[in-house]
Amino acid sequence: MTRVQVSLRIPGTAPMPELIRLIQDVEVAGFDGAGILDSQLLCRDTFVTMAQAAAHTSDLTLFPAVTNPLTRHASVLASAIQTVEEIAPGRIKVVVGTGYTSAHTIGRKPATLAEMRVPHDAARPPGRGVRYVRPDLGTPRVHVGAAHSGLDGGVRTEGDRARR
């Protein structure tokens, strides 16, 4: 039987020392992961927070909850994920969504599913093992993998408008 994994979504609104203590407490409490909110005008930078959390935890899975293609270019996102993966090999996941809150805070509409399909070459930094795989059918999945480990994640969509 597969064990159910439980992760908490953590808003990065507290000062960094408090935020890292909270994430450490999440790990001590036995949760499997912590998803760090990614909304640029509402909280601390997600990947800086993930890097600090990775350096101050040992087993907790960490992921952006949720990142998006509107406020983070695919190549920048791939580099950020790869960097955090190097700090915590095997503990980093990525989830890409429409960027609803991030988009609205800067006067943009959320991304459509078509906008969330990232071209393979745009997401591969030179010399890195990071790649995006975009399916043409079925449930959208994003895989960002390093040469030494595998990162896994998914694309999150909300409503019919995101699926166009």
LINTAPE-V681320 format. One record per residue. N is the residue number from 1. PHI is phi in whole degrees, -180 to 180 (999 if undefined). BURIAL is b if it has 24 or more other C-alpha atoms within 12 Angstrom, else e. Layout:
# LINTAPE-V681320
n=<N/N>
phi=<PHI/PHI>
burial=<BURIAL/BURIAL>
This chain:
# LINTAPE-V681320
n=<1/2/3/4/5/6/7/8/9/10/11/12/13/14/15/16/17/18/19/20/21/22/23/24/25/26/27/28/29/30/31/32/33/34/35/36/37/38/39/40/41/42/43/44/45/46/47/48/49/50/51/52/53/54/55/56/57/58/59/60/61/62/63/64/65/66/67/68/69/70/71/72/73/74/75/76/77/78/79/80/81/82/83/84/85/86/87/88/89/90/91/92/93/94/95/96/97/98/99/100/101/102/103/104/105/106/107/108/109/110/111/112/113/114/115/116/117/118/119/120/121/122/123/124/125/126/127/128/129/130/131/132/133/134/135/136/137/138/139/140/141/142/143/144/145/146/147/148/149/150/151/152/153/154/155/156/157/158/159/160/161/162/163/164>
phi=<999/-81/-77/-72/-100/-124/-120/-108/-89/-114/-77/-87/-97/-83/-57/-51/-59/-67/-63/-67/-62/-61/-65/-63/-64/-62/-66/-61/-72/96/-70/-85/-156/-136/-96/-94/-53/-118/-143/-55/-97/-107/-154/-62/-61/-61/-78/-66/-63/-62/-64/-64/-64/-62/-74/-114/-133/-122/-126/-67/-76/-125/-159/-74/-126/-117/-88/-153/-86/-88/-99/-133/-62/-54/-70/-69/-62/-61/-66/-63/-64/-61/-63/-67/-61/-67/-78/-134/-55/81/-111/-110/-125/-137/-129/-109/-130/-77/73/-50/-67/-59/-67/-65/-70/-115/77/-113/-86/-59/-68/-90/-60/-60/-70/-83/-82/-92/-60/-55/-68/-67/-98/-103/-65/-55/78/-108/-93/-88/-147/-112/-118/-111/-80/-92/-134/78/-69/-63/-134/-120/-122/-119/-119/-98/-60/-97/-161/-111/-103/-135/-168/-151/-103/-108/-123/-129/80/-66/-65/-71/-83/-79>
burial=<e/e/e/e/e/e/b/b/b/b/b/b/e/e/e/e/e/e/b/b/e/b/b/b/e/b/b/e/e/e/e/b/b/b/b/b/b/b/b/b/e/e/b/b/b/b/b/b/b/b/b/b/b/b/e/b/b/b/b/b/b/b/b/b/b/b/b/b/b/b/b/b/e/b/b/e/b/b/b/b/b/b/b/b/b/b/b/b/b/b/b/b/b/b/b/b/b/b/b/b/b/b/b/e/e/e/e/e/e/b/b/b/b/e/b/b/b/b/e/e/e/e/b/b/b/e/e/e/b/b/b/b/b/b/e/e/e/e/e/b/b/b/b/b/b/b/e/e/e/b/b/b/b/b/b/b/b/e/e/e/e/e/e/e>
